[in-house]
């Protein structure tokens, strides 16, 4: 299950007040989450959670649940 902290970080980057982001959410389902904002989301997540992702790790992400698992693996 994704954390509220991750959801809030994503919503802040995308300038959305609220959106139903779940483990299975993929970028095209969320308004404004295009390729440029994908980079912004990843950078914001790295900064907020004080983690660093390798490019290959980011390329393997399929959904928000995968991103949460990647964050958890770095802590």
N, C-alpha and C positions, 0 to 999 in steps of 0.2 A: 504494500500500500504506500502511495506517495505521501510524503510529509506535507503538512500545511505550509511549512517553510519553503519547500520547493515550489509548491503551487503559487504562493505569494510572490516569489522571485520571478517566476515565469509571467504571471499576470502584470507585474510592475513593468517588466521589459516591454511587453506587448501593449501596455497602456489600456488594459482591460479592467473594469471594476470587478467582474466576476465571470467565471466560466467553469463549466463542469469538467475539470481536468482529472482524469483517472489514470490508472496504470496502463490502460490500453490506448490512451489518447495518442494520436500521431499528429505531427505538425500541420498537415493540410486541413485538419478538422478545426483548427483554432484560427479565428480571424486575425490576420496580420502576421501569422507565423510563416514567413517566406524564407528564402535562403539567406538573405541578409540578416533578418531577425533571428534566424537559427544561430548564426555566429554570435549575435548579441546575447542570446539566451545562454549559450555555453559560457561565454566570458563572464556574464553576471553570476552564473552558478558557481564557476570557479572562484570568483572573488568572494561571494557570500559565504560559501562553505570552506574557503581556504584550502582548496584542492587544485590539482593540475591534471588535465587529461591529455593523453597522447592522441595525435590525430587519428590513428587507427582505432582507438577506443571510441571516439566520437562517430567515426564512420560506421561502426558496428551497431550503433543505437537504432532500435526499431520503434521505440515508443517511450513515453515518459517513465514507465515502470523500469525500463532498462537504464534510464538516466539515474533514477533513484538508487538502483542496485550499484551502479558505478560509483556514485557518491559514497554510499555506505562502504564500499570496498576500499575507499581511500582514507577512511577515518580510522 
